[in-house]
Amino acid sequence: MEPKQQHFSIGYFILAFVGLLLIQSFLFAPHTENLSYNEFKALVKRGKVTDLVLDRQTITGTLSPEGLEGMLPKDKIEELKRYGKGTHRFVTARVDDPGLVPELEAAKVRFSGRVENTWFALLLSWVLPTLIFFGLWAFLVRRMNPRSGLMSIGKSRAKVYVERSTGVSFDDVAGIDEARGELMEIVDFLKRPARYQRLGGKIPKGVLLVGAPGTGKTLLAKAVAGEAAVPFFSLSGSDFVEMFVGVGAARVRDLFAQAQAKAPSIVFIDELDALGKARGISPVMGGHDEREQTLNQLLAELDGFDSQKGVIIMGATNRPEILDPALLRPGRFDRKVVIDRPDLKGREKILRVHVRGVKLAPDLDLSQVAARTPGFVGADLANLVNEAALGAARVEKDAVEMADFDEAIDRVVAGLERKSRVINPREKGIVAHHEAGHALVAELRPHADRVAKISIIPRGVAALGYTQQQPTEDRYLMTRAELLDRLDVLLGGRVAEEIAVGDISTGAEDDLQRATDLVRHMITRYGMSEALGLATLEEPRRALFLQIPGGGQKEYSEETGKLIDAEIRQMLAAAHARVRETLTAKRPVLERLAKLLIDREVVGREALTQLLARADEA
């Protein structure tokens, strides 16, 4: 066990000093009697006062208690006698009395003045408030950030972990086997470097983890810290950026100095894009701002340190497209590990990791949960398991069942169920026909995903109902026929309202937006329009790993833009006609499905299959 460090506190010293002064004042200081000025004048006339010291505010001296009867009150005389015989000290307040000095000379009293030195008091009146102010400021700064301070402003803020201190190992990483294998090799570099250097190979300097948010980049880094028996420095890219010029560069130097002093070691910089953004983007003061100075220092340090000592730099980002090219060249971040969204088997493996501490029902099949969560990443699946466990505990269940996972999926995808929202029968009928239209078109199109559930229970902020589809397998390419079938499914709700209700509502807003975006991408990015040919007419509109709008710059003329708009309208009109023909032919099935939704509010896959089978028999 590591011995506990003893810290000296100035507070204890101050308390001891004050206590010593109090003891000295009460136990060892001579007794001093307070006299009034009248009593003092009377004692002077009787010759009972000697050795006076005249100050600007007070008069002090000595007196003998013998022969004082009638001159002082009895209680004061008794108090003086209790302290023994002989002379005793007294003090009285000095008043403006011009005749005092002649009286003292007439009574032959020995007296003297005192020269006061006021420079110390004047200095203290300025210095003490300043010291109190700065002391209070330092205390507040330390409370907000214990590692801050004027002497440590250029120090690295990296958190240092040792072996297994993160509590995460490679056993906790699943669904991203290729990335895990790459990082397991990095750990092996540090543990057995001679194995790779015997043929002249060099250990990579840097490893860049690239992937969408929640895919497990930070988790992999923690697993490396848990597996490698070396110091692990962990910090964020934003920790380098400060308002003071030169602080970021100083922290980079300090970080690499610490890492090389404790080599072999690993340095992990999370959110590297906060530090390594390409120079020239949003320039400040001609482009030479604090962030760029910090980046330049990082590039210099990456070139300067020797990887043969066993120092490896790891970075993580979900925006690799904005990183500076100099940061990504060989010799700096030599390896780039892309962490993609997990496939069906990967999601099942991730679920098995997260359900280790969850009590599951014996008949629960995690493969079904994985199949119903396409596009989910590791963080989403961890949240899903937690929501399912909380939902089961909320209703006092002994184990988590498939129904709890179904409710958790609905809650994560569509939002919280709004039981308090009461919908009138007319609106409920519109929503039922709308969702029935989506589901029916999806079942009748050969390339569309099968329907898993239909619901008209309001969820989230604006969703009055939803149709949940479940892909039969993981797909990484979409053909033109598949995209057209997906377009038909999007328009199924709007067309069902037209046929069954005879009017249209605002409920198809999101469907129409997604349908328009799909058609535009088919024309301008995928070259799937016969009228406009194979040209790509727009840059990608989204960042590589983030679902946020990106560039989307137009690369065509106004005439081409008119052709694009006309082609969008033509493709949407053709899809509308196809869907209307399908739902008109299946109008009885549409009505029965809508009625079933109104009665039950939720229709699962099994009930939908039975309804379609009865319709085929009829």
C-alpha positions as CSV (number, residue, x, y, z in Angstrom):
1,M,0.0,0.0,0.0
2,E,1.4,3.4,-1.0
3,P,2.1,5.5,2.1
4,K,-0.1,8.5,2.5
5,Q,1.7,11.8,1.8
6,Q,1.8,14.4,4.5
7,H,0.9,17.9,3.3
8,F,2.0,21.0,5.2
9,S,-0.9,23.5,5.6
10,I,-0.2,27.2,6.4
11,G,-3.6,27.2,8.2
12,Y,-2.2,25.0,11.0
13,F,0.7,27.3,11.4
14,I,-1.5,30.4,11.7
15,L,-3.7,28.7,14.3
16,A,-0.7,27.7,16.4
17,F,0.7,31.2,16.2
18,V,-2.6,32.8,17.3
19,G,-2.9,30.3,20.1
20,L,0.6,31.1,21.4
21,L,-0.1,34.8,21.4
22,L,-3.3,34.3,23.4
23,I,-1.5,32.1,26.0
24,Q,1.3,34.7,26.3
25,S,-1.3,37.5,26.7
26,F,-3.4,35.9,29.4
27,L,-0.8,33.9,31.4
28,F,2.5,35.8,31.1
29,A,1.7,39.4,30.4
30,P,1.8,41.7,33.4
31,H,-1.5,43.0,34.8
32,T,-2.6,46.4,33.3
33,E,-5.3,48.4,35.0
34,N,-7.5,50.7,33.1
35,L,-8.0,54.1,34.8
36,S,-10.1,57.1,34.0
37,Y,-8.4,60.4,33.3
38,N,-9.8,61.9,36.5
39,E,-8.4,59.0,38.5
40,F,-5.0,59.4,36.8
41,K,-4.9,63.2,37.6
42,A,-5.7,62.5,41.2
43,L,-2.9,59.9,41.5
44,V,-0.4,62.3,39.9
45,K,-1.2,64.9,42.5
46,R,-0.6,62.4,45.4
47,G,2.7,61.2,43.9
48,K,1.5,57.6,43.2
49,V,2.5,57.6,39.6
50,T,5.9,57.0,38.1
51,D,7.5,56.2,34.8
52,L,4.9,57.6,32.5
53,V,5.0,57.1,28.7
54,L,3.0,59.7,26.8
55,D,1.6,58.4,23.5
56,R,-0.6,60.2,21.0
57,Q,-3.6,58.2,22.1
58,T,-2.8,56.7,25.5
59,I,-0.8,57.3,28.7
60,T,0.8,54.3,30.4
61,G,2.8,54.1,33.6
62,T,3.3,52.3,37.0
63,L,1.7,52.9,40.4
64,S,1.8,51.5,43.9
65,P,-1.5,50.3,45.5
66,E,-0.5,51.3,49.0
67,G,-2.2,54.4,50.4
68,L,-4.8,54.5,47.7
69,E,-7.8,54.3,50.0
70,G,-10.3,57.0,49.2
71,M,-8.6,57.7,45.9
72,L,-9.8,54.7,43.9
73,P,-12.9,52.5,44.1
74,K,-12.5,49.6,46.5
75,D,-12.9,47.0,43.8
76,K,-10.0,48.4,41.8
77,I,-7.8,48.5,44.9
78,E,-8.7,44.9,45.8
79,E,-7.9,43.8,42.3
80,L,-4.5,45.5,42.4
81,K,-3.7,43.8,45.7
82,R,-4.6,40.4,44.3
83,Y,-1.7,40.6,41.9
84,G,0.8,41.1,44.7
85,K,2.8,43.9,46.2
86,G,4.8,46.4,44.4
87,T,4.2,48.6,41.4
88,H,1.6,47.8,38.8
89,R,1.0,48.9,35.2
90,F,-1.9,51.1,34.3
91,V,-3.2,52.8,31.1
92,T,-5.6,55.7,30.5
93,A,-6.8,57.5,27.4
94,R,-5.1,60.7,26.7
95,V,-7.3,63.8,26.3
96,D,-6.5,67.3,25.1
97,D,-5.1,68.8,28.3
98,P,-2.5,71.6,27.8
99,G,-1.8,71.7,31.6
100,L,-0.7,68.1,32.0
101,V,3.0,68.6,31.4
102,P,3.3,71.4,34.0
103,E,1.4,69.3,36.5
104,L,3.8,66.3,35.9
105,E,6.8,68.6,36.3
106,A,5.4,70.0,39.5
107,A,4.8,66.6,41.0
108,K,8.3,65.5,39.9
109,V,6.9,62.6,37.8
110,R,9.4,61.1,35.4
111,F,7.8,60.9,32.0
112,S,8.8,60.5,28.4
113,G,7.3,60.4,24.9
114,R,7.2,57.8,22.2
115,V,8.2,58.3,18.6
116,E,5.8,56.4,16.4
117,N,6.9,54.9,13.1
118,T,3.9,54.9,10.8
119,W,5.5,53.6,7.6
120,F,4.9,50.0,8.5
121,A,1.2,50.6,9.2
122,L,0.8,52.6,6.0
123,L,2.5,49.8,4.0
124,L,0.4,47.2,5.7
125,S,-2.8,49.1,4.8
126,W,-1.9,48.7,1.1
127,V,-0.2,45.3,1.0
128,L,-2.6,43.3,3.2
129,P,-5.8,44.0,1.1
130,T,-3.8,43.2,-2.1
131,L,-2.6,39.9,-0.6
132,I,-6.1,39.0,0.6
133,F,-7.5,39.8,-2.9
134,F,-4.9,37.6,-4.7
135,G,-5.3,34.9,-2.1
136,L,-9.0,34.8,-2.6
137,W,-8.6,34.8,-6.4
138,A,-6.1,31.9,-6.3
139,F,-8.4,29.9,-4.0
140,L,-11.4,30.4,-6.3
141,V,-9.4,29.4,-9.4
142,R,-8.1,26.3,-7.7
143,R,-11.6,25.3,-6.6
144,M,-12.8,25.6,-10.3
145,N,-9.8,23.8,-11.7
146,P,-7.4,22.2,-9.2
147,R,-4.7,21.8,-11.8
148,S,-4.7,25.5,-12.7
149,G,-2.3,28.1,-11.6
150,L,0.1,30.7,-12.9
151,M,3.1,28.3,-12.6
152,S,1.2,25.4,-14.3
153,I,-0.5,27.3,-17.2
154,G,1.8,25.7,-19.7
155,K,1.7,22.3,-18.2
156,S,0.0,19.4,-20.0
157,R,-3.5,18.5,-18.6
158,A,-3.3,14.9,-19.6
159,K,-4.8,12.3,-17.4
160,V,-2.3,9.5,-16.8
161,Y,-3.6,5.9,-16.5
162,V,-1.6,2.8,-15.6
163,E,-2.3,-0.8,-16.4
164,R,-6.0,-1.8,-15.9
165,S,-6.8,1.5,-14.2
166,T,-9.5,2.3,-16.9
167,G,-11.4,-0.9,-16.1
168,V,-11.7,-1.7,-19.8
169,S,-10.0,-4.4,-21.8
170,F,-10.3,-5.9,-25.3
171,D,-12.9,-8.3,-24.0
172,D,-15.2,-5.3,-23.6
173,V,-14.8,-4.4,-27.3
174,A,-17.0,-6.3,-29.8
175,G,-18.4,-5.9,-33.3
176,I,-15.3,-4.1,-34.6
177,D,-12.9,-7.0,-34.9
178,E,-10.6,-5.5,-37.5
179,A,-10.1,-2.3,-35.6
180,R,-9.5,-4.3,-32.4
181,G,-6.9,-6.5,-34.1
182,E,-5.0,-3.4,-35.3
183,L,-4.9,-2.0,-31.8
184,M,-3.9,-5.3,-30.3
185,E,-0.9,-5.2,-32.6
186,I,-0.1,-1.7,-31.3
187,V,0.0,-3.1,-27.7
188,D,2.2,-5.9,-28.9
189,F,4.6,-3.3,-30.4
190,L,5.1,-1.9,-26.9
191,K,5.4,-5.2,-25.1
192,R,7.6,-7.0,-27.6
193,P,9.3,-4.4,-29.8
194,A,12.3,-6.6,-30.7
195,R,9.9,-9.0,-32.5
196,Y,9.2,-6.3,-35.1
197,Q,12.6,-4.6,-35.2
198,R,14.7,-7.7,-35.8
199,L,14.2,-7.3,-39.6
200,G,14.6,-3.6,-39.7
201,G,11.0,-2.6,-39.2
202,K,10.0,0.6,-37.4
203,I,7.2,0.9,-34.9
204,P,4.4,3.2,-36.2
205,K,4.5,6.7,-34.7
206,G,0.8,7.4,-34.7
207,V,-2.6,5.7,-35.1
208,L,-5.7,7.7,-36.1
209,L,-9.1,6.2,-35.2
210,V,-11.8,7.5,-37.6
211,G,-15.5,6.7,-37.3
212,A,-19.0,8.0,-36.6
213,P,-19.9,9.1,-33.1
214,G,-20.6,6.3,-30.8
215,T,-18.8,3.6,-32.8
216,G,-16.3,2.9,-30.0
217,K,-13.2,5.0,-30.7
218,T,-12.7,6.2,-27.1
219,L,-13.6,2.7,-25.9
220,L,-10.9,1.2,-28.0
221,A,-8.4,3.7,-26.6
222,K,-9.4,2.8,-23.0
223,A,-9.0,-0.9,-23.9
224,V,-5.5,-0.2,-25.1
225,A,-4.8,1.5,-21.7
226,G,-6.2,-1.5,-19.9
227,E,-4.2,-4.0,-21.9
228,A,-0.8,-2.3,-22.2
229,A,1.4,-2.3,-19.1
230,V,2.6,1.2,-19.9
231,P,1.6,4.8,-18.9
232,F,-1.3,6.0,-20.9
233,F,-1.8,9.8,-21.4
234,S,-5.4,10.7,-22.2
235,L,-6.6,14.2,-23.1
236,S,-8.9,16.1,-25.5
237,G,-7.8,18.3,-28.4
238,S,-9.6,21.2,-26.8
239,D,-7.3,21.0,-23.7
240,F,-4.5,22.6,-25.8
241,V,-6.5,25.6,-26.9
242,E,-6.4,28.6,-24.6
243,M,-6.9,32.3,-24.8
244,F,-3.3,33.0,-24.0
245,V,-0.9,32.9,-27.0
246,G,1.8,30.2,-26.7
247,V,0.0,28.2,-24.0
248,G,-1.1,25.4,-26.4
249,A,2.4,25.0,-27.8
250,A,3.9,24.9,-24.4
251,R,1.4,22.2,-23.3
252,V,2.3,20.1,-26.4
253,R,6.0,20.3,-25.6
254,D,5.3,19.4,-22.0
255,L,3.1,16.4,-23.0
256,F,5.7,14.9,-25.3
257,A,8.5,15.5,-22.7
258,Q,6.4,13.6,-20.1
259,A,5.6,10.8,-22.6
260,Q,9.3,10.3,-23.5
261,A,10.4,10.4,-19.9
262,K,8.0,7.6,-19.1
263,A,8.6,5.6,-22.3
264,P,7.3,3.2,-23.4
265,S,4.0,5.0,-23.2
266,I,0.9,5.9,-25.2
267,V,-0.6,9.3,-25.8
268,F,-4.3,9.5,-26.8
269,I,-5.8,12.8,-28.1
270,D,-9.5,12.6,-28.4
271,E,-11.4,14.9,-30.7
272,L,-8.3,15.6,-32.7
273,D,-10.2,17.9,-35.1
274,A,-10.3,20.6,-32.4
275,L,-6.6,20.8,-32.6
276,G,-5.6,19.6,-36.0
277,K,-8.1,21.5,-38.2
278,A,-6.6,22.4,-41.6
279,R,-4.7,25.7,-41.5
280,G,-6.3,28.5,-43.4
281,I,-9.8,27.6,-42.4
282,S,-11.4,30.6,-40.7
283,P,-8.0,32.5,-40.5
284,V,-7.5,34.9,-37.6
285,M,-4.9,37.7,-37.8
286,G,-3.6,36.5,-41.2
287,G,-4.0,32.8,-40.3
288,H,-1.4,32.8,-37.5
289,D,-3.7,32.3,-34.5
290,E,-3.1,30.3,-31.3
291,R,-4.6,27.1,-32.6
292,E,-2.3,27.1,-35.7
293,Q,0.7,27.7,-33.5
294,T,-0.3,24.7,-31.4
295,L,-0.8,22.6,-34.5
296,N,2.7,23.6,-35.8
297,Q,4.2,22.6,-32.5
298,L,2.4,19.2,-32.6
299,L,3.7,18.6,-36.1
300,A,7.3,19.4,-34.9
301,E,7.0,17.1,-31.9
302,L,5.7,14.3,-34.1
303,D,8.8,14.6,-36.3
304,G,11.2,15.1,-33.4
305,F,10.5,12.2,-31.1
306,D,12.0,8.7,-31.6
307,S,9.4,6.0,-32.0
308,Q,12.0,3.3,-31.2
309,K,11.8,4.5,-27.5
310,G,8.2,3.1,-27.5
311,V,6.0,6.3,-27.6
312,I,2.9,5.9,-29.7
313,I,0.5,8.7,-30.5
314,M,-3.2,7.8,-30.9
315,G,-5.9,10.2,-32.1
316,A,-9.6,9.9,-32.6
317,T,-11.9,12.0,-34.8
318,N,-15.2,11.9,-36.6
319,R,-14.3,14.6,-39.0
320,P,-11.2,13.4,-40.9
321,E,-12.1,15.6,-43.9
322,I,-11.1,18.8,-42.1
323,L,-7.8,17.6,-40.6
324,D,-4.6,19.2,-41.9
325,P,-2.9,17.2,-44.6
326,A,0.4,17.6,-42.9
327,L,-0.9,15.8,-39.9
328,L,-2.0,12.7,-42.0
329,R,1.1,12.1,-44.0
330,P,3.3,9.0,-43.4
331,G,5.7,9.5,-40.5
332,R,3.2,11.2,-38.3
333,F,-0.1,9.3,-38.2
334,D,1.1,6.3,-40.0
335,R,-2.0,4.1,-39.5
336,K,-5.6,5.1,-40.0
337,V,-8.1,2.7,-38.5
338,V,-11.7,3.2,-39.8
339,I,-14.4,2.1,-37.4
340,D,-17.6,1.6,-39.3
341,R,-21.1,1.0,-38.0
342,P,-21.5,-2.6,-37.0
343,D,-23.3,-5.1,-39.2
344,L,-25.9,-7.6,-38.0
345,K,-23.4,-10.0,-36.4
346,G,-21.5,-7.1,-34.9
347,R,-24.6,-5.7,-33.3
348,E,-25.4,-9.0,-31.7
349,K,-21.8,-9.3,-30.3
350,I,-22.1,-5.7,-28.9
351,L,-25.4,-6.5,-27.3
352,R,-23.9,-9.6,-25.6
353,V,-21.2,-7.4,-24.1
354,H,-23.8,-4.9,-22.7
355,V,-26.2,-7.5,-21.3
356,R,-23.5,-9.1,-19.1
357,G,-24.9,-7.5,-16.0
358,V,-28.6,-7.6,-17.1
359,K,-30.9,-10.4,-16.1
360,L,-32.6,-11.6,-19.3
361,A,-35.6,-13.9,-19.9
362,P,-34.6,-17.4,-21.0
363,D,-36.5,-17.1,-24.3
364,L,-35.0,-13.8,-25.3
365,D,-33.2,-13.9,-28.7
366,L,-30.6,-11.1,-29.1
367,S,-30.3,-11.9,-32.8
368,Q,-33.9,-10.5,-33.2
369,V,-32.9,-7.4,-31.3
370,A,-29.9,-6.9,-33.5
371,A,-32.0,-7.4,-36.7
372,R,-34.4,-4.7,-35.5
373,T,-31.7,-2.1,-34.9
374,P,-30.0,-1.4,-38.3
375,G,-27.7,1.6,-38.3
376,F,-27.3,1.5,-34.5
377,V,-23.7,2.0,-33.2
378,G,-22.3,0.7,-29.9
379,A,-23.4,3.7,-27.9
380,D,-27.0,3.4,-29.3
381,L,-27.0,-0.3,-28.3
382,A,-25.7,0.4,-24.8
383,N,-28.5,2.9,-24.4
384,L,-31.0,0.5,-25.8
385,V,-30.1,-2.2,-23.2
386,N,-30.3,0.3,-20.4
387,E,-33.7,1.5,-21.5
388,A,-35.0,-2.1,-21.7
389,A,-33.7,-2.9,-18.2
390,L,-35.2,0.3,-16.8
391,G,-38.5,-0.4,-18.5
392,A,-38.7,-4.0,-17.1
393,A,-37.8,-2.7,-13.6
394,R,-40.5,0.0,-13.9
395,V,-43.2,-2.7,-14.1
396,E,-41.7,-5.0,-11.4
397,K,-40.5,-7.7,-13.8
398,D,-38.1,-10.4,-12.7
399,A,-36.2,-10.4,-16.1
400,V,-35.9,-8.3,-19.2
401,E,-38.1,-9.7,-22.0
402,M,-38.4,-9.1,-25.7
403,A,-41.4,-6.8,-25.1
404,D,-39.1,-4.5,-23.1
405,F,-36.6,-4.4,-25.9
406,D,-39.5,-3.6,-28.4
407,E,-40.6,-0.7,-26.2
408,A,-37.0,0.5,-25.8
409,I,-36.5,0.5,-29.6
410,D,-39.7,2.5,-30.1
411,R,-38.6,4.9,-27.4
412,V,-35.1,5.4,-28.9
413,V,-36.2,5.6,-32.5
414,A,-39.6,7.4,-32.3
415,G,-39.5,9.0,-28.9
416,L,-41.4,8.8,-25.6
417,E,-45.0,7.5,-25.9
418,R,-47.5,10.5,-25.5
419,K,-50.4,8.8,-23.7
420,S,-51.7,12.2,-22.6
421,R,-52.2,13.4,-26.2
422,V,-55.9,12.7,-27.1
423,I,-56.6,12.5,-30.8
424,N,-60.2,12.9,-32.1
425,P,-61.7,10.1,-34.2
426,R,-61.4,11.9,-37.5
427,E,-57.6,12.6,-37.1
428,K,-57.1,9.1,-35.8
429,G,-58.7,7.7,-39.0
430,I,-56.4,9.9,-41.1
431,V,-53.3,8.7,-39.2
432,A,-54.5,5.1,-39.5
433,H,-55.0,5.3,-43.2
434,H,-51.6,7.1,-43.6
435,E,-49.6,4.4,-41.8
436,A,-51.6,1.6,-43.5
437,G,-50.7,3.1,-46.8
438,H,-46.9,3.0,-45.9
439,A,-47.2,-0.6,-44.7
440,L,-49.2,-1.9,-47.6
441,V,-46.9,-0.4,-50.3
442,A,-43.9,-1.7,-48.4
443,E,-45.3,-5.3,-48.4
444,L,-46.3,-5.1,-52.1
445,R,-42.9,-3.8,-53.4
446,P,-40.3,-6.6,-54.0
447,H,-37.3,-4.6,-53.1
448,A,-38.7,-2.8,-50.0
449,D,-37.8,-3.7,-46.4
450,R,-40.5,-5.9,-44.7
451,V,-42.8,-4.2,-42.1
452,A,-42.0,-5.1,-38.4
453,K,-44.6,-2.9,-36.7
454,I,-47.3,-0.3,-37.4
455,S,-48.4,2.1,-34.6
456,I,-50.7,5.1,-34.4
457,I,-49.7,5.9,-30.8
458,P,-48.3,9.5,-30.7
459,R,-44.6,9.6,-29.8
460,G,-42.0,12.3,-29.4
461,V,-42.7,15.8,-30.4
462,A,-44.6,15.5,-33.6
463,A,-44.9,11.9,-34.6
464,L,-48.6,10.8,-34.6
465,G,-47.7,7.3,-35.8
466,Y,-45.0,5.4,-37.5
467,T,-44.3,2.3,-39.6
468,Q,-41.2,0.4,-38.6
469,Q,-39.4,-1.6,-41.3
470,Q,-36.8,-4.3,-40.7
471,P,-34.2,-5.1,-43.4
472,T,-33.7,-8.8,-44.1
473,E,-29.9,-8.4,-44.4
474,D,-27.2,-5.8,-44.3
475,R,-26.8,-3.9,-47.5
476,Y,-24.0,-1.6,-48.6
477,L,-25.3,-0.7,-52.1
478,M,-28.7,0.4,-53.3
479,T,-29.9,-0.3,-56.9
480,R,-32.1,2.0,-58.8
481,A,-35.0,-0.4,-58.4
482,E,-34.5,-0.5,-54.7
483,L,-34.5,3.3,-54.5
484,L,-37.7,3.6,-56.5
485,D,-39.4,1.1,-54.2
486,R,-38.2,3.1,-51.2
487,L,-39.7,6.2,-52.9
488,D,-43.0,4.5,-53.4
489,V,-43.1,3.6,-49.7
490,L,-42.5,7.2,-48.7
491,L,-45.4,8.4,-50.8
492,G,-47.7,5.6,-49.7
493,G,-49.1,7.5,-46.7
494,R,-50.0,10.6,-48.7
495,V,-51.7,8.7,-51.5
496,A,-53.6,6.6,-48.9
497,E,-55.1,9.8,-47.5
498,E,-56.1,11.0,-51.0
499,I,-57.9,7.7,-51.8
500,A,-59.5,6.9,-48.4
501,V,-60.2,10.3,-46.9
502,G,-60.6,12.4,-50.1
503,D,-58.3,15.1,-48.8
504,I,-54.7,15.6,-47.8
505,S,-53.1,16.6,-44.5
506,T,-49.9,18.0,-43.1
507,G,-48.9,14.6,-41.8
508,A,-46.8,13.8,-44.9
509,E,-44.4,16.7,-44.5
510,D,-41.4,14.6,-43.5
511,D,-42.2,11.9,-46.1
512,L,-42.3,14.5,-48.9
513,Q,-39.0,16.0,-47.7
514,R,-37.3,12.7,-47.6
515,A,-38.8,11.7,-51.0
516,T,-37.6,15.0,-52.6
517,D,-34.0,14.5,-51.2
518,L,-34.0,10.9,-52.4
519,V,-35.0,11.9,-56.0
520,R,-32.5,14.8,-56.0
521,H,-29.7,12.5,-55.0
522,M,-30.6,10.0,-57.7
523,I,-30.4,12.7,-60.3
524,T,-27.5,14.9,-59.1
525,R,-25.2,12.4,-57.3
526,Y,-25.9,8.8,-58.5
527,G,-26.5,9.5,-62.3
528,M,-29.8,7.6,-62.3
529,S,-31.7,10.0,-64.6
530,E,-31.9,9.3,-68.3
531,A,-32.6,13.0,-69.0
532,L,-29.5,14.3,-67.3
533,G,-27.1,11.3,-67.9
534,L,-24.2,10.1,-65.9
535,A,-22.8,13.4,-64.6
536,T,-22.4,14.2,-60.9
537,L,-23.8,17.6,-60.5
538,E,-23.4,18.3,-56.7
539,E,-20.7,17.8,-54.1
540,P,-21.6,15.5,-51.2
541,R,-23.9,17.5,-48.9
542,R,-23.0,15.8,-45.7
543,A,-19.8,15.3,-43.7
544,L,-18.1,11.9,-44.0
545,F,-19.2,10.6,-40.6
546,L,-21.6,13.2,-39.3
547,Q,-25.3,13.5,-40.1
548,I,-25.1,17.2,-40.5
549,P,-25.3,19.4,-43.7
550,G,-22.0,19.9,-45.3
551,G,-20.9,21.6,-48.5
552,G,-23.5,20.9,-51.2
553,Q,-22.1,23.4,-53.7
554,K,-23.9,23.4,-57.0
555,E,-21.7,22.5,-60.0
556,Y,-24.2,23.2,-62.8
557,S,-25.7,26.1,-64.8
558,E,-29.1,27.6,-64.4
559,E,-30.4,25.7,-67.5
560,T,-29.2,22.4,-65.9
561,G,-30.9,23.5,-62.7
562,K,-34.2,23.9,-64.5
563,L,-33.8,20.4,-66.0
564,I,-33.1,19.0,-62.6
565,D,-36.2,20.6,-61.1
566,A,-38.3,19.3,-64.0
567,E,-36.8,15.8,-63.6
568,I,-37.6,15.8,-59.9
569,R,-41.2,16.7,-60.5
570,Q,-41.4,14.0,-63.3
571,M,-40.0,11.2,-61.0
572,L,-42.2,12.2,-58.1
573,A,-45.3,12.3,-60.4
574,A,-44.4,8.9,-61.8
575,A,-44.0,7.4,-58.3
576,H,-47.3,9.0,-57.2
577,A,-49.1,7.4,-60.1
578,R,-47.6,4.0,-59.4
579,V,-48.6,4.1,-55.7
580,R,-52.1,5.4,-56.5
581,E,-52.6,2.5,-58.9
582,T,-51.4,0.0,-56.3
583,L,-53.5,1.3,-53.4
584,T,-56.6,1.7,-55.6
585,A,-56.4,-2.0,-56.5
586,K,-55.9,-2.9,-52.9
587,R,-58.5,-0.5,-51.4
588,P,-60.3,-3.2,-49.4
589,V,-57.1,-4.4,-47.8
590,L,-56.2,-0.8,-47.0
591,E,-59.5,-0.2,-45.3
592,R,-59.3,-3.4,-43.2
593,L,-55.7,-2.6,-42.1
594,A,-56.7,0.9,-41.1
595,K,-59.7,-0.4,-39.1
596,L,-57.4,-2.9,-37.4
597,L,-55.1,0.0,-36.5
598,I,-57.9,2.1,-35.1
599,D,-59.1,-0.9,-32.9
600,R,-55.6,-2.1,-31.7
601,E,-53.4,1.1,-32.2
602,V,-50.4,-1.3,-32.7
603,V,-50.2,-4.0,-35.3
604,G,-47.3,-6.4,-35.4
605,R,-45.7,-8.4,-38.1
606,E,-47.8,-11.5,-37.4
607,A,-51.2,-9.8,-37.5
608,L,-50.2,-8.0,-40.8
609,T,-49.2,-11.3,-42.4
610,Q,-52.5,-12.9,-41.5
611,L,-54.5,-10.0,-42.8
612,L,-52.6,-10.1,-46.2
613,A,-53.0,-13.8,-46.4
614,R,-56.8,-13.6,-45.9
615,A,-56.9,-10.9,-48.6
616,D,-55.0,-13.1,-51.1
617,E,-57.4,-16.0,-50.4
618,A,-60.4,-13.8,-51.0
